[in-house]
Amino acid sequence: MNKRALDLDRVETQLRDARWHISSLSGGTNCVQVAFLDRGIVALRDSKNPHKAPHLFTDAEYDAFTGGIERGELRRP
C-alpha cells in the first residue's frame, strides 16, 4: 500500500469511527493508542492529544516499528 495513494476523505471517516486500542498495562492515560484501518493502514496517536492528527503507517511499517521496539532498537543510547 502506497500511503500517497490514500483516499484522504475515506481515511478521515475511518478515523472518526475508529476503535482505538491501548495497552492493558498503561492504565488508559499517557499512552500510545493504535487503530487498525482498512486497506492495511495503522494509525497511532497520543492519548493526551487525541485531537491531533495521528501518524499513519502501512502494515509493513507498523510491523517494523513494533519489531524494533521488541528488539530494543529504539531505546535511548
N, C-alpha and C positions, 0 to 999 in steps of 0.2 A: 504494500500500500504506500503510495506516494502522498504524503500529507499535503503537498501543494495542490493535489487534485481533489481535495475535500470539498464537499458542498457545505459551505460555512453556515448557511441557514439550517441545514439538517443537523449539523453539529450543535448549533445553539439550541435547537429544540431538544435534542437528546440531553444536553447539559441541564436544561431546566427540569427535565423529568428524570434525571439520573438518580440511581440508588448509590449513594456514597458509602464506602466501606472504610472502617478504621480498625486498627489493631486492637484486639481484646486486651492487650497489655497497656494501652495508652490511657485508659480512664476516660476517653472521649474528648479530652481537651489538649491543646498544644500538640497536635499531631498532623501527620500527613494523611489525607483522605484520597482514596482511589475509586474511580468509577470506570467500568468496562462498557464502552460504547460499541455499536455495531461497526462492521467493516474493519475490524481489527484495530480500533483506536482505544487507547487507555488515557484517561485524564487524571492528573494529580493536582491537588490543591492543599493549601494550608488551612487547617480548621479555624485558625484565628482570623483569617481573611477570606472567608468563602465567597465574598462579593467580587474578588479579583479574578481575572481570567486564569483558568488552570493551565498547566503545562500539558501539552498533548504529545503522546508517544505512539509509535506503531507497536504492535505486539512484540516484534523483534527488539526494538529499542528498550521497551519496558523489561523484557527478559534479560537483556544485557545489563541494564541498570540494577535490577534486583539481584542478579547474579553477582555483580561487582560488590554489592553490599554484603551478601552472604560470604563471599571470599575475603572480605576485609580490605578490598582495594580502594575503598572510598574513605578510609579513616585518615584523620589528620596525621601528618608526619610528626 
